[in-house]
């Protein structure tokens, strides 16, 4: 396990726009060291031009997302002592590579903005803003999302099939689930989930849930309920028949 001999061997991907290779560094181990500590030590003491994105170092901003020994993780939350050496650190593979450990995740911001623009929070008209505790609690879990992109990076629809233009991915289905759960929201997003967010592309493997640093039950508590709503609306045979009768009567 990492750090037991007083040294840490870490292999950091170096290169630009997908071209490059791993470079190995050996640094002193300090008790409690996390992967981000090791990368920043290399940057400050050995190789000053390493590009790495980070901010809070408290596992709340999501900036330091990377792949560590092949698993999407937050560098600031991943302890050296729990890893096998040499530790391999590389950028998120689902996204276009910029340089070293930095990937271009601008798609995330565009996707969130699009959801807010198209089907954002729409309060009920002339309603009294009184909400029960259980109604508020319903969406509390979804609000924990820090948009670190780990779930998006591990999602095979985005990572392997690159269907960024057809599927919003687990993080933004969580965001949609939050909007849907708000007791004062009035908008029906069922058709949007199917046509614009591509929810039916998800085959609920739960890989997104496994990497979530906030331990949100993405699959069970967000995606599956949304998929069930879409299935009820579009694939329930009785509803399909009633829709056809209604359309024929127009």
C-alpha positions as CSV (number, residue, x, y, z in Angstrom):
1,X,0.0,0.0,0.0
2,X,1.1,3.6,-0.7
3,X,3.6,5.3,1.5
4,X,4.6,2.4,3.8
5,X,8.3,2.8,2.9
6,X,8.4,6.5,3.3
7,X,8.3,7.1,-0.4
8,X,5.5,7.5,-3.0
9,X,5.9,6.5,-6.6
10,X,3.4,8.4,-8.7
11,X,3.0,8.3,-12.5
12,X,1.4,11.5,-13.9
13,X,0.1,11.7,-17.4
14,X,2.0,14.5,-19.3
15,X,1.0,15.7,-22.7
16,X,-1.4,17.8,-24.7
17,X,-4.6,17.1,-26.6
18,X,-4.5,13.3,-26.0
19,X,-0.9,13.0,-27.0
20,X,1.6,12.1,-24.3
21,X,2.6,9.4,-21.8
22,X,3.0,8.8,-18.1
23,X,6.1,10.2,-16.3
24,X,7.1,8.6,-13.0
25,X,8.1,10.6,-9.9
26,X,9.3,9.6,-6.5
27,X,8.5,11.9,-3.6
28,X,8.6,11.6,0.3
29,X,5.4,10.4,2.0
30,X,3.8,12.3,4.8
31,X,1.1,10.8,7.0
32,X,-2.4,11.6,5.7
33,X,-1.2,12.5,2.3
34,X,-3.8,12.4,-0.5
35,X,-3.2,12.2,-4.3
36,X,-3.6,16.0,-4.7
37,X,-0.8,16.5,-2.1
38,X,1.5,14.3,-4.2
39,X,0.7,16.0,-7.5
40,X,1.2,19.5,-6.0
41,X,4.4,18.4,-4.4
42,X,5.7,17.3,-7.8
43,X,4.5,20.6,-9.3
44,X,6.2,22.8,-6.7
45,X,9.4,20.8,-6.1
46,X,10.2,18.8,-9.3
47,X,8.2,19.7,-12.4
48,X,6.7,23.2,-12.3
49,X,4.8,23.1,-15.5
50,X,2.4,20.3,-14.7
51,X,-1.2,21.4,-15.5
52,X,-3.7,20.4,-12.8
53,X,-7.1,21.8,-11.9
54,X,-8.0,22.1,-8.2
55,X,-9.6,24.6,-5.8
56,X,-11.0,23.8,-2.4
57,X,-9.1,20.7,-1.4
58,X,-12.1,19.8,0.7
59,X,-14.0,17.5,-1.7
60,X,-16.7,20.1,-2.2
61,X,-15.8,21.9,-5.4
62,X,-15.2,18.9,-7.7
63,X,-12.4,20.6,-9.5
64,X,-9.7,18.0,-8.9
65,X,-11.5,15.1,-10.6
66,X,-9.2,12.7,-12.3
67,X,-8.7,9.0,-12.9
68,X,-6.6,7.4,-10.2
69,X,-5.4,3.8,-10.9
70,X,-8.1,3.7,-13.5
71,X,-11.0,4.9,-11.3
72,X,-12.6,8.3,-11.6
73,X,-11.9,9.9,-8.2
74,X,-11.3,13.2,-6.5
75,X,-7.6,13.7,-5.9
76,X,-8.2,15.6,-2.7
77,X,-10.2,12.7,-1.2
78,X,-8.1,9.8,-2.3
79,X,-5.6,8.7,0.4
80,X,-2.2,7.6,-0.7
81,X,-2.1,4.9,1.9
82,X,-5.1,3.1,0.4
83,X,-3.5,2.8,-3.1
84,X,-1.2,0.4,-4.8
85,X,2.1,1.9,-6.2
86,X,3.0,3.2,-8.6
87,X,-0.1,5.4,-8.5
88,X,-1.3,6.3,-12.0
89,X,-3.0,9.7,-12.3
90,X,-4.6,10.8,-15.6
91,X,-7.3,13.2,-16.8
92,X,-11.0,12.2,-17.2
93,X,-11.2,10.1,-20.3
94,X,-14.7,10.9,-21.3
95,X,-13.8,14.5,-22.2
96,X,-11.5,16.2,-24.7
97,X,-8.0,16.5,-23.3
98,X,-6.3,19.9,-22.9
99,X,-3.0,19.3,-21.1
100,X,-1.6,16.9,-18.5
101,X,-4.4,16.3,-15.9
102,X,-6.8,18.9,-17.3
103,X,-9.8,17.9,-19.4
104,X,-12.2,20.2,-21.2
105,X,-15.4,19.9,-19.2
106,X,-17.2,23.0,-20.7
107,X,-20.0,20.7,-22.0
108,X,-21.1,20.3,-18.3
109,X,-21.8,24.0,-18.0
110,X,-23.6,24.2,-21.3
111,X,-25.8,21.3,-20.4
112,X,-26.8,22.7,-17.0
113,X,-27.5,26.1,-18.6
114,X,-29.7,24.4,-21.3
115,X,-31.8,22.6,-18.7
116,X,-32.3,25.8,-16.7
117,X,-33.2,27.7,-19.9
118,X,-35.6,25.0,-21.2
119,X,-37.2,23.4,-18.2
120,X,-35.8,25.2,-15.2
121,X,-37.6,25.7,-11.9
122,X,-41.2,26.9,-12.7
123,X,-43.1,27.9,-9.5
124,X,-46.8,27.4,-9.2
125,X,-48.8,30.5,-9.8
126,X,-50.6,32.2,-6.9
127,X,-49.4,29.5,-4.6
128,X,-48.7,29.8,-0.9
129,X,-45.1,28.9,-0.2
130,X,-45.8,26.5,2.6
131,X,-43.9,23.2,2.4
132,X,-43.9,20.2,4.6
133,X,-40.6,18.8,5.9
134,X,-41.0,15.6,4.1
135,X,-41.6,17.4,0.8
136,X,-38.4,19.3,1.3
137,X,-36.5,16.2,2.3
138,X,-37.5,14.5,-1.0
139,X,-35.0,16.5,-3.0
140,X,-32.4,17.1,-0.4
141,X,-30.2,14.2,-1.5
142,X,-30.1,15.6,-5.1
143,X,-28.9,19.0,-3.9
144,X,-25.7,17.4,-2.6
145,X,-24.3,17.0,-6.1
146,X,-21.0,19.0,-6.5
147,X,-20.9,18.5,-10.3
148,X,-17.4,16.9,-10.1
149,X,-18.1,14.9,-13.3
150,X,-17.0,11.6,-11.9
151,X,-20.4,10.0,-12.7
152,X,-20.3,11.5,-16.2
153,X,-16.8,10.2,-16.8
154,X,-17.7,6.6,-15.8
155,X,-20.9,6.6,-17.7
156,X,-20.4,4.3,-20.8
157,X,-22.9,6.2,-22.9
158,X,-20.6,9.3,-22.7
159,X,-17.2,7.7,-22.0
160,X,-17.3,5.1,-24.7
161,X,-20.1,6.0,-27.1
162,X,-19.6,9.8,-26.9
163,X,-23.3,10.5,-27.1
164,X,-22.9,14.0,-25.6
165,X,-25.4,15.4,-28.1
166,X,-28.1,12.9,-27.1
167,X,-27.7,12.1,-23.4
168,X,-27.2,14.6,-20.5
169,X,-25.7,12.0,-18.2
170,X,-26.3,11.1,-14.6
171,X,-25.3,14.4,-13.0
172,X,-27.9,16.3,-14.9
173,X,-30.5,13.7,-14.5
174,X,-29.9,14.2,-10.8
175,X,-30.4,18.0,-11.3
176,X,-33.6,17.3,-13.2
177,X,-34.8,14.9,-10.4
178,X,-34.2,17.8,-8.0
179,X,-36.4,20.1,-10.1
180,X,-39.0,17.4,-10.4
181,X,-39.1,16.9,-6.6
182,X,-39.5,20.5,-5.6
183,X,-42.9,20.9,-4.0
184,X,-43.5,24.3,-5.5
185,X,-42.5,23.4,-9.1
186,X,-45.3,23.1,-11.7
187,X,-43.5,22.0,-14.9
188,X,-44.0,18.6,-16.6
189,X,-40.6,17.5,-17.8
190,X,-41.5,14.0,-19.0
191,X,-41.3,14.6,-22.7
192,X,-38.1,16.7,-22.2
193,X,-36.5,13.8,-20.3
194,X,-37.2,11.5,-23.2
195,X,-36.6,13.7,-26.2
196,X,-33.9,16.2,-25.0
197,X,-32.2,14.5,-22.1
198,X,-32.1,11.0,-23.6
199,X,-32.9,9.3,-20.4
200,X,-33.7,6.0,-22.1
201,X,-30.0,5.6,-23.1
202,X,-29.2,4.8,-19.5
203,X,-29.3,1.1,-18.8
204,X,-28.9,1.5,-15.0
205,X,-25.6,-0.3,-14.5
206,X,-25.1,1.8,-11.3
207,X,-21.5,2.7,-12.2
208,X,-22.3,6.4,-11.6
209,X,-23.5,5.7,-8.1
210,X,-20.3,3.8,-7.3
211,X,-18.0,6.8,-8.0
212,X,-20.2,9.6,-6.4
213,X,-18.1,11.3,-3.7
214,X,-21.3,12.6,-2.1
215,X,-22.8,9.0,-2.0
216,X,-25.9,10.1,-3.8
217,X,-28.0,7.1,-4.8
218,X,-28.0,8.3,-8.4
219,X,-29.5,5.3,-10.0
220,X,-32.1,4.2,-7.4
221,X,-33.3,7.6,-6.3
222,X,-32.9,9.8,-9.4
223,X,-32.7,7.9,-12.7
224,X,-35.0,5.0,-12.0
225,X,-37.9,7.1,-10.8
226,X,-37.5,9.4,-13.8
227,X,-37.3,6.5,-16.2
228,X,-40.4,5.0,-14.7
229,X,-42.3,8.3,-15.3
230,X,-41.2,8.3,-18.9
231,X,-42.1,4.6,-19.4
232,X,-45.5,5.2,-17.9
233,X,-46.2,8.1,-20.2
234,X,-44.8,6.6,-23.4
235,X,-44.7,2.9,-23.2
236,X,-47.6,1.9,-21.1
237,X,-50.0,0.1,-23.5
238,X,-53.2,1.4,-21.9
239,X,-52.0,5.0,-22.0
240,X,-50.8,4.5,-25.6
241,X,-54.3,3.3,-26.6
242,X,-56.0,6.2,-24.8
243,X,-53.7,8.6,-26.6
244,X,-54.5,7.1,-30.0
245,X,-58.3,7.3,-29.2
246,X,-57.9,10.9,-28.1
247,X,-55.9,11.8,-31.3
248,X,-58.4,10.0,-33.5
249,X,-61.3,12.0,-32.0
250,X,-59.7,15.4,-32.9
